[in-house]
Amino acid sequence: MNFKDSLKKISHWFLKRPATSGVVVFIITLALVSVVIKLRYEVVKENERREMSNILNVVQQNFEQVLKNSYTCALTLAMTINDEGKPENFEKIGAELVDKNKAIDAVQLVPNGVIKYVYPYEENKAAIDYDILNTPYVKLEAQKSVNSKLMYFAGPLKLKQGGLGVVGRLPVYKNNRFWGFSAVVIHLETLIRESGLNTIDDTKYYFQFSKTNPTTGKEEFFLPHRTSMKKKSYLMVHIPDGDWKLYLIPRNQNSIINQLYTSISLGLLLSFIAGLWITSILKKPAELQKLIEIQTQKIIKREAEFSAIVDQAPVGIAKIDTATGHFITINKEYARIVGYTTDELLQLSFQDITYPDDLQADLDNMEKIKSGAIKDFWMEKRYIHKNGNIVWVNLIVAVLWKENNTVLNHIAIVEDITDKKKAEEELNRSFELVSEQNKRLLNFSYIVSHNLRSHTSNIELISNLMEGVKTQEEQEEMVDLLKRVSKSLDETMRNLNEVVNIRTNINLTIESLNLHHFIERSIAVLNKQIQDKEATVENLVPPHIQITYNAAYLESILHNFISNAVRYSHPDRKPMISITYNEKNKALTIADNGIGIDLKKNGDNLFGMYKTFNSNPDAKGIGLFISKNQIDAMGGRIETQSEVNKGTTFTIFFK
């Protein structure tokens, strides 16, 4: 028996059993739909995981920033202890550290494990003379700091002075002997606030914060929903500085399954329709002839039921002429998705409303349908809404009717996924933002390492020299040098702190500002410098220009660039400064005729911290660096054109 005969025999078998054929087609269609639904489930699951990972990474970075700031404060406090083991200016330095760092509630010095110095005193005096190395439930975590010689964060635990908080203890050694601890106290509510745990949308996710009790060995939870994580889906990161675990848990553990209900229902409906269709067309001609009147009534009833189902379906359904692509019938949901009436769509083809970039892929699949290579296909595509907007859909196309091996028409089922696509684009933008912040933090770490290394080297050198001084005069000279280095270090720390504030401020107040007015105000503030230099400043920005920006940043940016244009004027001519605005490009230009900058030599370092390009004693190299960070934080960019002895032009592009 050859292949053709075998195929004929199989065809006859199915033709004689229309119900069985319908079941087979139902099962096959259902299997295909199941594959599609499974793929969609995996995509939705991965999207949720990426969103959770991005949120968790941001909060983890906030935690690490709080701990780094705490370490800096503890280290600064430890430096107040003199060679005799006595703190100097504890109250003053403690007050500055607590006032300038919102993440710290109190500081302590703990000689020999006994708390002797606290700030603020009144709120924390109950902790005075508290011996942490001889208190059972406290000494284990305190001993970890001593053993590791690193800062370790104990808790959350009940504080002696009241409340719940964490205590970061830095072991201090004098003359290679353990002196005690330099410690910072952070209330739990402060840690939650500064880490951003309470800023996320808690309708989708919530955080949990835990630590294994060093005494009992059990995991303890410190936020609401204090239950075990064993049966929950979550993402977790470990924070080693305090042996903490930070969990992010979906509030609705079945949210993904709920999203798939529509697809599952549609798949069952499509499978049922396909099975029913196969069953009906395989009825023997003789039986159809005998029962034509009865079947006619049944067909009319089924068509009415089918029309009702199609019109009430939560997805768009259309019957389309395969040869031309023109619509034959359309349900209400399909018309709503693309914004046309059903009568308007009957005058169009699917090619007319398909987004041009997606049309060829659709036509290629239709050619496969026409040739019989495939019977159905699925794809994501875009339609052009009647109002001109883009509409994203999941499209399922299946052959509906064939005659003499020619496909006459097909069914198209569409699901509107525009909101999901927008959410995916927003998530991608958030991911790109986090990636950019990571790059900035890495660059900032290089800046910190470079700018602090020279100060610490100077302090170490002076400390070594002080050990060898013999006279009171030499000692006073060393102390004076140390004060200068300390003042320079403090100025560096202030500059770095301002940069940190710019880069970490995610809650900037944005408002509509009149650019012309702000420029005039900056000119008024700089009036004395302008008069002293006999400078001319032209504000050519139209009075009606409004930009959406942070007011403090705009004042700082305008002040820095206008004052630089005045300060670095050419000695042989009076300064001329022109300020213009390009409305099309949203670009502010500040041009001067000053001494200029050699961009070939200094272009890469133009906006670097402490980078100066002339012998002006007032130049500190911080203004352009701060302004560049502020512009970047607002989503803008800056371009520079300059020529030595001719002048400089800065162009600021607003978002």
C-alpha positions as CSV (number, residue, x, y, z in Angstrom):
1,M,0.0,0.0,0.0
2,N,1.6,3.3,-1.1
3,F,1.5,6.6,0.8
4,K,-1.4,8.0,-1.3
5,D,-3.6,5.1,-0.5
6,S,-2.7,5.3,3.2
7,L,-3.6,8.9,3.3
8,K,-6.9,8.2,1.5
9,K,-7.7,5.5,4.0
10,I,-7.0,7.8,7.0
11,S,-9.1,10.6,5.4
12,H,-12.0,8.2,5.0
13,W,-11.7,7.1,8.6
14,F,-11.9,10.7,9.8
15,L,-14.8,11.5,7.4
16,K,-16.8,8.7,8.8
17,R,-16.2,10.0,12.4
18,P,-16.9,13.7,12.5
19,A,-17.3,13.8,16.3
20,T,-13.9,12.1,16.7
21,S,-12.3,14.4,14.2
22,G,-13.7,17.4,16.1
23,V,-12.2,16.1,19.4
24,V,-8.8,15.6,17.7
25,V,-8.8,19.1,16.3
26,F,-10.0,20.4,19.7
27,I,-7.1,18.7,21.4
28,I,-4.5,19.8,18.8
29,T,-5.8,23.5,18.9
30,L,-5.8,23.4,22.7
31,A,-2.3,22.1,22.7
32,L,-1.1,24.9,20.5
33,V,-2.9,27.5,22.6
34,S,-1.4,26.0,25.7
35,V,2.0,26.5,24.3
36,V,1.2,30.1,23.6
37,I,-0.2,30.6,27.1
38,K,2.8,28.9,28.6
39,L,5.2,31.3,26.7
40,R,3.1,34.3,27.8
41,Y,3.2,33.0,31.4
42,E,7.0,32.8,31.2
43,V,7.2,36.4,29.8
44,V,4.9,37.8,32.5
45,K,6.8,35.9,35.2
46,E,10.2,37.2,33.9
47,N,8.8,40.8,33.7
48,E,7.7,40.6,37.4
49,R,11.0,39.2,38.4
50,R,12.9,42.0,36.6
51,E,10.6,44.6,38.2
52,M,11.2,43.1,41.7
53,S,14.9,42.9,41.1
54,N,15.1,46.5,40.1
55,I,13.2,47.7,43.2
56,L,15.2,45.5,45.5
57,N,18.5,46.6,44.0
58,V,17.6,50.3,44.5
59,V,16.6,49.7,48.2
60,Q,19.8,47.6,48.8
61,Q,21.9,50.5,47.4
62,N,20.0,52.9,49.8
63,F,20.8,50.5,52.7
64,E,24.5,50.3,51.7
65,Q,24.6,54.1,51.4
66,V,23.2,54.5,55.0
67,L,25.7,52.0,56.3
68,K,28.6,53.8,54.4
69,N,27.5,57.1,55.9
70,S,27.4,55.5,59.3
71,Y,30.9,54.1,58.9
72,T,32.2,57.5,57.9
73,C,30.6,59.1,61.0
74,A,32.0,56.4,63.3
75,L,35.4,56.8,61.8
76,T,35.3,60.6,62.2
77,L,34.2,60.1,65.8
78,A,37.1,57.7,66.4
79,M,39.6,60.3,65.2
80,T,38.6,62.6,68.1
81,I,40.4,60.2,70.5
82,N,43.8,61.4,71.3
83,D,46.9,59.3,72.0
84,E,46.0,59.2,75.7
85,G,42.7,57.6,74.9
86,K,40.6,60.8,75.7
87,P,38.1,62.2,73.3
88,E,38.5,65.8,72.2
89,N,35.6,68.0,71.2
90,F,33.1,65.1,71.4
91,E,30.0,67.2,71.9
92,K,30.9,69.6,69.0
93,I,31.8,66.8,66.5
94,G,29.0,64.6,67.7
95,A,26.5,67.4,67.1
96,E,27.8,68.1,63.6
97,L,27.7,64.4,62.6
98,V,24.1,63.9,63.9
99,D,22.8,67.2,62.4
100,K,24.4,66.7,59.0
101,N,23.4,63.0,58.6
102,K,19.6,62.3,58.6
103,A,20.3,58.6,58.8
104,I,21.9,58.7,62.2
105,D,20.0,59.4,65.5
106,A,22.9,59.3,68.0
107,V,26.6,58.7,68.4
108,Q,28.5,57.0,71.2
109,L,32.1,56.4,72.4
110,V,32.4,53.1,74.3
111,P,35.8,52.8,76.0
112,N,36.4,49.2,77.2
113,G,32.9,48.2,76.2
114,V,31.2,50.7,78.6
115,I,29.2,53.6,77.1
116,K,30.7,56.8,78.5
117,Y,29.9,59.4,75.8
118,V,26.6,60.0,74.0
119,Y,25.1,62.7,71.8
120,P,22.4,63.9,72.0
121,Y,22.8,63.5,75.8
122,E,19.3,64.0,77.2
123,E,17.6,61.5,74.9
124,N,20.3,58.9,75.4
125,K,21.6,59.4,78.9
126,A,19.9,56.1,80.0
127,A,22.6,54.3,78.1
128,I,25.5,55.9,80.1
129,D,27.6,53.3,81.9
130,Y,26.0,50.4,80.0
131,D,28.5,47.6,79.8
132,I,27.8,46.0,76.4
133,L,30.6,43.4,76.6
134,N,29.2,41.9,79.8
135,T,25.5,41.9,78.8
136,P,24.5,38.5,77.6
137,Y,22.1,39.3,74.7
138,V,24.3,42.2,73.5
139,K,27.9,41.0,73.8
140,L,27.7,38.4,71.1
141,E,27.2,40.9,68.3
142,A,29.6,43.4,70.0
143,Q,32.3,40.7,70.0
144,K,31.8,40.2,66.3
145,S,33.2,43.8,65.7
146,V,36.2,43.1,68.0
147,N,37.0,39.7,66.3
148,S,36.7,41.0,62.7
149,K,38.2,44.5,63.5
150,L,35.5,45.8,61.2
151,M,32.3,47.8,61.8
152,Y,29.3,45.6,62.5
153,F,25.7,46.6,62.9
154,A,23.9,44.9,65.8
155,G,20.2,44.6,66.0
156,P,17.5,45.6,65.5
157,L,17.3,45.4,69.3
158,K,15.6,47.2,72.2
159,L,17.8,50.2,73.0
160,K,18.6,51.0,76.6
161,Q,17.4,54.5,76.0
162,G,14.1,53.2,74.6
163,G,12.8,52.2,71.2
164,L,14.0,49.7,68.6
165,G,17.1,50.3,66.5
166,V,20.4,49.1,65.2
167,V,23.8,50.0,66.6
168,G,26.9,50.2,64.3
169,R,30.1,49.6,66.3
170,L,33.6,50.3,65.0
171,P,36.4,48.8,67.1
172,V,39.0,51.4,68.0
173,Y,42.6,50.5,68.6
174,K,45.3,52.7,70.2
175,N,48.9,51.6,70.2
176,N,47.8,48.3,68.8
177,R,45.5,47.7,71.8
178,F,41.7,47.5,71.9
179,W,40.4,50.9,73.3
180,G,36.7,50.4,72.8
181,F,34.1,51.3,70.2
182,S,33.0,54.3,68.2
183,A,29.3,53.7,67.6
184,V,26.3,55.1,65.8
185,V,22.7,54.5,66.7
186,I,19.9,54.3,64.0
187,H,16.3,53.9,65.1
188,L,14.5,51.3,63.1
189,E,12.0,53.9,61.7
190,T,14.9,56.0,60.5
191,L,16.5,53.1,58.8
192,I,13.2,52.2,57.0
193,R,12.7,55.9,56.0
194,E,16.3,56.4,54.6
195,S,16.4,53.1,52.8
196,G,13.2,53.9,50.9
197,L,11.3,50.8,52.1
198,N,8.1,52.9,52.6
199,T,8.2,54.7,49.2
200,I,7.2,51.8,46.9
201,D,3.7,51.1,45.7
202,D,2.6,48.6,48.4
203,T,-0.4,47.5,46.4
204,K,1.8,45.2,44.4
205,Y,4.7,44.3,46.7
206,Y,5.8,44.7,50.3
207,F,9.2,44.4,52.1
208,Q,10.2,42.2,55.0
209,F,13.4,42.7,57.0
210,S,14.9,39.9,59.2
211,K,17.9,38.7,61.1
212,T,18.9,35.5,62.8
213,N,18.9,36.0,66.5
214,P,22.5,35.2,67.6
215,T,21.2,33.8,70.9
216,T,18.2,31.6,69.8
217,G,19.4,30.9,66.3
218,K,15.8,31.7,65.0
219,E,15.0,34.1,62.2
220,E,13.2,37.2,63.5
221,F,11.1,39.6,61.3
222,F,10.8,43.3,62.1
223,L,8.3,44.6,59.6
224,P,4.5,43.9,59.3
225,H,3.4,40.5,58.0
226,R,5.9,38.7,60.3
227,T,5.4,35.2,58.9
228,S,7.6,32.5,57.5
229,M,8.8,32.8,53.9
230,K,8.7,29.1,53.2
231,K,5.5,29.0,51.1
232,K,5.9,32.4,49.5
233,S,7.3,33.7,46.2
234,Y,9.9,36.3,46.9
235,L,13.3,37.9,46.0
236,M,15.9,38.3,48.8
237,V,19.3,40.0,49.2
238,H,21.7,39.6,52.1
239,I,23.2,42.7,53.8
240,P,26.5,41.4,55.4
241,D,27.3,44.4,57.5
242,G,24.5,43.5,59.8
243,D,23.8,39.9,58.7
244,W,20.3,41.1,57.6
245,K,18.0,39.6,55.0
246,L,15.8,41.9,52.9
247,Y,12.8,40.3,51.2
248,L,10.5,41.7,48.5
249,I,7.3,39.7,48.3
250,P,4.4,40.1,45.8
251,R,1.3,41.0,47.7
252,N,-0.9,38.9,45.4
253,Q,0.9,35.5,45.0
254,N,-1.5,34.5,42.2
255,S,-1.5,37.7,40.2
256,I,0.2,36.1,37.2
257,I,-2.3,33.3,37.1
258,N,-5.1,35.8,37.2
259,Q,-3.7,37.7,34.2
260,L,-3.8,34.5,32.1
261,Y,-7.5,33.8,32.7
262,T,-8.5,35.7,29.6
263,S,-6.0,33.9,27.4
264,I,-7.1,30.5,28.8
265,S,-10.7,31.3,28.2
266,L,-9.9,32.5,24.7
267,G,-7.9,29.3,24.0
268,L,-10.7,27.1,25.2
269,L,-13.2,29.0,23.1
270,L,-11.0,28.9,20.0
271,S,-10.3,25.1,20.5
272,F,-14.0,24.5,20.9
273,I,-14.9,26.5,17.8
274,A,-12.3,24.7,15.7
275,G,-13.4,21.3,16.9
276,L,-17.1,22.2,16.3
277,W,-16.2,23.5,12.9
278,I,-14.4,20.3,11.8
279,T,-17.2,18.2,13.1
280,S,-19.8,20.1,11.2
281,I,-18.0,20.1,7.8
282,L,-17.4,16.4,7.9
283,K,-21.1,15.4,8.1
284,K,-22.0,13.1,5.2
285,P,-23.6,14.9,2.3
286,A,-26.5,12.5,2.3
287,E,-27.4,13.1,5.9
288,L,-27.1,16.9,5.4
289,Q,-29.5,16.6,2.4
290,K,-32.1,14.7,4.4
291,L,-31.9,16.9,7.4
292,I,-31.5,20.2,5.5
293,E,-34.5,22.0,6.9
294,I,-33.7,20.9,10.5
295,Q,-30.0,21.7,10.1
296,T,-30.9,25.1,8.5
297,Q,-32.8,26.0,11.7
298,K,-30.0,24.7,13.8
299,I,-27.4,26.7,11.8
300,I,-29.4,29.9,12.2
301,K,-29.6,29.3,15.9
302,R,-25.9,28.5,16.2
303,E,-25.1,31.6,14.1
304,A,-27.2,33.7,16.4
305,E,-25.5,32.1,19.5
306,F,-22.1,32.5,17.9
307,S,-22.8,36.1,17.0
308,A,-23.8,36.8,20.6
309,I,-20.6,35.2,21.8
310,V,-18.5,37.1,19.4
311,D,-20.2,40.4,20.1
312,Q,-19.8,39.9,23.9
313,A,-16.3,38.5,23.7
314,P,-13.6,40.5,25.7
315,V,-11.3,40.3,22.6
316,G,-11.6,41.6,19.1
317,I,-12.8,39.1,16.5
318,A,-13.0,39.6,12.7
319,K,-13.7,37.5,9.7
320,I,-11.4,38.6,6.8
321,D,-11.2,37.9,3.1
322,T,-7.9,36.1,2.7
323,A,-7.3,37.2,-0.9
324,T,-7.7,40.9,-0.4
325,G,-7.5,41.4,3.4
326,H,-10.8,43.2,3.5
327,F,-13.0,42.8,6.6
328,I,-16.2,40.8,6.2
329,T,-17.5,40.8,9.7
330,I,-16.2,42.6,12.9
331,N,-17.3,42.4,16.5
332,K,-17.7,45.5,18.7
333,E,-14.5,44.9,20.7
334,Y,-12.4,44.8,17.5
335,A,-13.9,48.1,16.3
336,R,-13.3,49.7,19.8
337,I,-9.7,48.6,19.8
338,V,-8.9,50.4,16.5
339,G,-11.3,53.3,17.0
340,Y,-13.4,52.8,13.9
341,T,-17.1,52.0,13.5
342,T,-18.0,48.5,12.1
343,D,-19.3,50.2,8.9
344,E,-16.0,52.1,8.4
345,L,-14.0,48.9,8.9
346,L,-16.1,47.1,6.2
347,Q,-14.6,49.6,3.7
348,L,-11.0,48.9,4.8
349,S,-8.5,46.0,4.8
350,F,-6.3,44.9,7.7
351,Q,-3.4,46.4,5.6
352,D,-4.9,49.9,5.8
353,I,-4.8,49.9,9.7
354,T,-1.6,48.0,10.3
355,Y,1.5,49.9,11.4
356,P,3.9,50.1,8.4
357,D,6.8,48.5,10.2
358,D,4.7,45.4,11.1
359,L,2.9,44.9,7.8
360,Q,5.5,42.8,6.0
361,A,5.7,40.2,8.8
362,D,1.9,40.0,8.8
363,L,1.8,39.6,5.0
364,D,4.6,36.9,5.1
365,N,2.5,34.9,7.5
366,M,-0.6,35.3,5.3
367,E,1.3,34.0,2.3
368,K,2.1,30.9,4.3
369,I,-1.6,30.6,5.2
370,K,-2.5,30.9,1.5
371,S,0.0,28.3,0.4
372,G,-1.1,25.9,3.0
373,A,2.2,25.8,4.8
374,I,0.5,26.8,8.1
375,K,-3.1,26.9,9.2
376,D,-2.7,29.6,11.9
377,F,-0.2,31.9,13.4
378,W,0.3,34.2,16.4
379,M,2.2,37.5,16.6
380,E,2.4,40.8,18.4
381,K,1.8,43.7,16.1
382,R,0.7,47.3,16.0
383,Y,-2.4,48.9,14.6
384,I,-2.9,52.6,13.8
385,H,-5.9,53.9,15.8
386,K,-8.3,56.2,14.0
387,N,-7.0,59.1,16.1
388,G,-3.4,58.3,15.0
389,N,-2.2,56.6,18.2
390,I,-0.4,53.3,18.2
391,V,-2.3,50.2,19.5
392,W,-0.4,47.1,20.5
393,V,-2.2,43.7,20.1
394,N,-1.7,40.0,20.4
395,L,-3.0,38.7,17.1
396,I,-4.1,35.1,16.5
397,V,-5.0,34.2,12.9
398,A,-6.5,30.9,11.8
399,V,-8.0,29.6,8.5
400,L,-11.8,29.8,8.6
401,W,-12.9,28.6,5.2
402,K,-11.3,26.8,2.3
403,E,-12.5,25.8,-1.1
404,N,-10.6,23.6,-3.6
405,N,-7.5,24.0,-1.4
406,T,-7.8,27.8,-1.6
407,V,-8.2,29.7,1.6
408,L,-11.2,32.0,1.2
409,N,-11.3,33.7,4.5
410,H,-9.8,33.5,7.9
411,I,-10.5,34.7,11.5
412,A,-8.4,37.2,13.3
413,I,-8.6,37.4,17.1
414,V,-6.9,40.4,18.8
415,E,-6.2,41.3,22.4
416,D,-5.3,44.9,23.3
417,I,-1.9,44.8,25.1
418,T,-1.1,48.5,24.8
419,D,-1.1,49.1,28.6
420,K,1.2,46.1,29.1
421,K,3.6,47.4,26.4
422,K,3.7,50.8,28.0
423,A,4.4,49.1,31.4
424,E,7.2,47.1,29.8
425,E,8.7,50.3,28.3
426,E,8.5,52.1,31.6
427,L,10.2,49.1,33.3
428,N,13.0,49.2,30.7
429,R,13.4,53.0,31.3
430,S,13.6,52.3,35.0
431,F,16.2,49.6,34.4
432,E,18.3,52.0,32.2
433,L,18.0,54.6,34.9
434,V,19.3,52.2,37.6
435,S,22.1,51.1,35.2
436,E,23.1,54.8,34.7
437,Q,23.0,55.4,38.5
438,N,25.2,52.4,39.0
439,K,27.7,53.9,36.5
440,R,27.6,57.2,38.3
441,L,28.1,55.6,41.7
442,L,31.1,53.7,40.3
443,N,32.6,57.0,38.9
444,F,31.8,58.7,42.2
445,S,33.7,55.9,44.1
446,Y,36.8,56.7,42.0
447,I,36.4,60.4,42.8
448,V,36.1,59.7,46.5
449,S,39.1,57.4,46.5
450,H,41.2,60.0,44.6
451,N,40.2,63.1,46.5
452,L,40.4,61.6,50.0
453,R,43.7,59.7,49.5
454,S,45.8,62.8,49.5
455,H,44.2,64.1,52.7
456,T,44.6,60.8,54.6
457,S,48.2,60.6,53.4
458,N,48.9,64.2,54.7
459,I,47.2,63.4,58.0
460,E,49.3,60.2,58.4
461,L,52.5,62.0,57.5
462,I,51.8,64.8,60.1
463,S,50.9,62.2,62.7
464,N,54.2,60.4,62.1
465,L,56.1,63.8,62.3
466,M,54.3,64.7,65.6
467,E,55.7,61.6,67.2
468,G,59.2,63.0,66.7
469,V,58.6,66.6,67.8
470,K,60.7,67.8,70.8
471,T,59.8,71.4,71.3
472,Q,56.5,73.2,72.0
473,E,57.1,75.4,68.9
474,E,57.4,72.3,66.7
475,Q,54.3,70.8,68.2
476,E,52.3,73.9,67.6
477,E,53.5,74.0,64.0
478,M,52.4,70.4,63.5
479,V,49.0,71.1,65.1
480,D,48.6,74.1,62.8
481,L,49.4,71.9,59.7
482,L,47.0,69.3,61.0
483,K,44.2,71.9,61.3
484,R,44.8,73.1,57.7
485,V,44.6,69.5,56.4
486,S,41.5,68.9,58.5
487,K,39.9,72.1,57.1
488,S,40.7,71.0,53.6
489,L,39.3,67.5,54.3
490,D,36.1,69.0,55.7
491,E,35.7,71.1,52.6
492,T,36.2,68.0,50.4
493,M,33.7,66.1,52.4
494,R,31.1,68.9,52.0
495,N,31.7,69.0,48.3
496,L,31.3,65.2,48.0
497,N,28.2,65.3,50.2
498,E,26.6,67.9,47.9
499,V,27.3,65.6,44.9
500,V,25.8,62.7,46.8
501,N,22.7,64.7,47.5
502,I,22.3,65.6,43.9
503,R,22.8,62.0,42.7
504,T,20.6,60.4,45.3
505,N,17.7,62.9,45.4
506,I,14.9,61.0,43.7
507,N,12.1,63.2,45.1
508,L,13.0,66.6,43.5
509,T,10.3,69.2,43.4
510,I,9.6,69.9,39.8
511,E,7.6,73.0,38.8
512,S,7.0,75.3,35.9
513,L,9.5,78.2,36.0
514,N,9.9,81.4,34.0
515,L,13.4,81.1,32.6
516,H,13.7,84.9,31.8
517,H,12.8,85.8,35.4
518,F,15.4,83.4,36.9
519,I,18.1,84.8,34.6
520,E,17.3,88.3,35.7
521,R,17.4,87.3,39.3
522,S,20.8,85.7,38.9
523,I,22.1,88.9,37.1
524,A,20.8,90.9,40.1
525,V,22.6,88.7,42.6
526,L,25.9,89.0,40.6
527,N,25.4,92.8,40.1
528,K,28.5,93.9,42.1
529,Q,30.8,91.5,40.2
530,I,29.3,92.6,36.9
531,Q,29.9,96.3,37.8
532,D,33.4,95.7,39.1
533,K,34.3,94.0,35.7
534,E,32.3,96.6,33.7
535,A,30.6,93.7,32.1
536,T,27.6,93.7,29.8
537,V,25.1,90.8,30.2
538,E,22.3,90.5,27.6
539,N,19.3,88.4,28.6
540,L,17.8,87.6,25.2
541,V,15.5,84.9,26.4
542,P,11.9,85.7,25.6
543,P,9.8,86.6,28.8
544,H,7.2,83.9,28.0
545,I,9.6,80.9,28.1
546,Q,8.5,78.4,30.8
547,I,10.5,75.2,31.7
548,T,9.7,72.4,34.0
549,Y,12.6,72.2,36.4
550,N,13.8,72.2,40.0
551,A,14.1,75.8,41.2
552,A,17.1,75.4,43.4
553,Y,19.0,73.6,40.6
554,L,18.1,76.2,38.0
555,E,19.4,79.0,40.3
556,S,22.6,77.2,41.0
557,I,23.2,76.4,37.3
558,L,22.6,80.0,36.1
559,H,24.7,81.4,39.0
560,N,27.7,79.2,38.2
561,F,27.8,79.8,34.4
562,I,27.1,83.5,34.6
563,S,29.6,84.1,37.4
564,N,32.2,82.0,35.6
565,A,31.7,84.1,32.4
566,V,32.3,87.3,34.5
567,R,35.2,85.9,36.6
568,Y,37.2,84.5,33.6
569,S,37.0,87.6,31.4
570,H,39.8,88.6,29.1
571,P,42.1,91.3,30.6
572,D,42.3,93.2,27.3
573,R,38.5,93.7,26.8
574,K,35.3,94.3,28.7
575,P,33.3,91.2,29.2
576,M,30.3,90.6,26.9
577,I,27.9,87.9,27.9
578,S,24.9,86.9,25.8
579,I,22.1,84.5,27.0
580,T,19.7,83.1,24.3
581,Y,17.2,80.3,24.1
582,N,16.2,78.0,21.2
583,E,12.6,77.0,21.7
584,K,12.7,74.2,19.1
585,N,15.6,72.4,20.8
586,K,14.8,73.5,24.3
587,A,18.4,74.8,24.6
588,L,19.8,77.6,26.7
589,T,23.1,79.2,25.4
590,I,25.4,81.3,27.5
591,A,28.2,82.8,25.4
592,D,31.1,85.0,26.5
593,N,34.2,86.7,25.1
594,G,36.5,85.7,27.9
595,I,39.8,83.9,28.1
596,G,38.4,80.6,26.7
597,I,39.4,77.0,27.4
598,D,41.7,74.7,25.5
599,L,39.2,71.9,24.8
600,K,41.8,69.7,23.1
601,K,43.9,69.7,26.3
602,N,41.2,69.9,28.9
603,G,38.0,68.7,27.2
604,D,37.9,65.3,29.0
605,N,38.4,67.0,32.4
606,L,36.2,70.0,31.8
607,F,33.5,68.9,34.3
608,G,35.8,67.0,36.6
609,M,35.9,67.6,40.3
610,Y,38.6,70.1,41.4
611,K,39.7,70.5,37.7
612,T,40.9,74.1,37.0
613,F,42.3,75.4,33.7
614,N,43.9,78.7,34.6
615,S,45.9,80.4,37.4
616,N,42.9,82.3,38.9
617,P,43.3,81.9,42.7
618,D,39.5,81.8,43.1
619,A,39.1,78.8,40.9
620,K,38.2,75.7,42.9
621,G,37.0,73.3,40.2
622,I,33.7,72.5,41.9
623,G,31.2,74.8,40.2
624,L,31.1,73.2,36.7
625,F,31.2,69.7,38.3
626,I,28.1,70.5,40.5
627,S,26.3,72.1,37.6
628,K,26.9,69.1,35.3
629,N,25.6,66.7,38.0
630,Q,22.5,68.9,38.5
631,I,21.8,69.0,34.7
632,D,22.3,65.2,34.5
633,A,20.0,64.6,37.5
634,M,17.2,66.6,35.6
635,G,17.6,64.4,32.5
636,G,19.4,67.1,30.4
637,R,22.8,67.4,28.8
638,I,25.4,70.1,28.1
639,E,27.6,70.9,25.2
640,T,30.7,73.2,25.2
641,Q,32.4,75.3,22.4
642,S,35.5,77.3,23.3
643,E,38.6,78.8,21.8
644,V,41.5,80.2,23.8
645,N,41.5,84.0,24.0
646,K,38.2,84.2,22.1
647,G,35.6,83.0,24.5
648,T,33.4,80.1,25.6
649,T,29.8,79.0,24.7
650,F,27.9,76.6,27.0
651,T,24.6,75.1,25.6
652,I,22.3,73.5,28.2
653,F,19.6,71.1,26.7
654,F,16.5,70.8,28.9
655,K,14.6,67.5,28.9
